Amino acid sequence: QVQLVESGGGLVQPGGSLRLSCAASRSIFRIYAAGWYRQAPGKQREFVATITSGTNTDYADSVKGRFTISRDNAKNTVYLQMSSLKPEDTAVYYCTLKNGAYWGQGTQVTVSS
């Protein structure tokens, strides 16, 4: 079993930036793909970004050019750097490991003036 703990969410103004972190409880983290999803109120959970065990990344069209996913295998941590945030980015953000086998508890991101 692997526990994932997200942090870094909060309230930010439109155009601002936030960096989310997701720490895994076991070093087995480093052999799996990791990703971020989000769920806005009244909507289904949606894909945001993913990174392979190496450095290959993929992004939802809605965040391309604004968000960057990265990982530090030495720290068993995956990050999501979010810039040029928009109100429509408001959601609970979840990290995942091994293509959805493991999920974190989520961290709230609110973009509002």
C-alpha positions in Angstrom: 0.0 0.0 0.0 1.2 3.5 -0.8 -0.2 6.7 0.9 -0.2 9.9 -1.0 -0.4 13.3 0.7 -1.0 16.5 -1.2 -0.2 20.0 0.0 0.2 23.5 -1.4 -3.4 24.3 -2.2 -5.1 27.6 -1.2 -6.7 30.8 -2.4 -5.0 32.7 -5.2 -6.0 35.6 -7.4 -6.5 35.2 -11.1 -3.2 35.3 -12.9 -1.4 34.0 -9.8 0.6 30.9 -9.2 0.7 27.9 -6.9 2.8 24.8 -6.6 1.2 21.6 -5.4 3.2 18.8 -3.9 2.3 15.1 -3.4 4.5 13.0 -1.2 4.4 9.2 -1.4 5.0 7.0 1.6 7.2 4.5 -0.2 10.1 4.6 -2.5 8.3 2.3 -4.9 6.9 5.6 -6.1 9.8 6.0 -8.4 8.9 3.1 -10.7 5.4 4.3 -11.4 3.8 7.0 -13.5 2.3 9.8 -11.4 -0.4 12.3 -12.2 -2.8 15.0 -11.2 -6.6 15.1 -11.6 -9.1 17.7 -10.5 -12.7 17.9 -9.6 -14.8 21.1 -9.6 -18.1 21.3 -7.8 -20.8 19.5 -9.7 -18.4 18.2 -12.3 -16.7 14.9 -12.9 -13.0 14.4 -12.0 -10.9 15.3 -15.0 -7.3 14.6 -16.0 -4.8 17.4 -15.6 -1.3 16.1 -16.2 0.8 13.0 -16.0 4.5 12.1 -15.8 6.1 8.7 -16.5 8.7 7.1 -14.2 11.2 9.0 -16.3 10.4 12.5 -17.6 7.8 12.1 -20.3 4.8 14.3 -19.6 1.3 14.9 -20.9 -1.2 17.6 -20.2 -4.9 18.4 -20.7 -5.4 21.0 -23.4 -6.9 23.4 -20.8 -3.7 23.6 -18.8 -1.0 23.3 -21.5 1.5 26.1 -21.4 0.3 27.1 -17.9 1.0 24.0 -15.7 4.1 22.0 -15.3 4.3 18.5 -13.8 7.6 17.3 -12.4 8.9 14.7 -10.0 11.8 14.2 -7.5 12.3 10.5 -7.1 14.8 11.0 -4.3 12.0 12.7 -2.3 9.2 10.4 -3.5 7.3 13.6 -4.5 5.5 14.8 -7.6 4.8 18.5 -8.2 2.3 20.6 -10.2 3.5 24.1 -10.8 0.4 26.2 -11.8 0.8 29.6 -13.4 -1.6 32.1 -15.0 -4.4 30.6 -12.9 -8.0 31.2 -14.0 -11.2 31.0 -12.0 -12.1 27.9 -13.9 -9.1 26.2 -12.4 -10.9 26.2 -9.1 -11.2 22.5 -7.9 -10.0 19.9 -5.6 -6.7 18.6 -7.0 -5.8 14.9 -6.5 -2.5 13.2 -7.2 -2.5 9.6 -8.3 0.1 6.9 -8.8 0.3 3.8 -11.0 -2.4 5.0 -13.3 -5.1 5.4 -10.7 -4.2 2.5 -8.4 -3.5 5.0 -5.6 -5.0 8.4 -4.8 -4.3 11.2 -2.4 -7.0 12.9 -0.3 -7.0 16.1 -2.4 -6.1 19.7 -1.9 -8.4 22.6 -2.6 -7.4 25.3 -5.1 -9.5 28.4 -5.3 -8.9 31.1 -7.9 -10.8 34.2 -7.1 -10.4 37.9 -6.7 
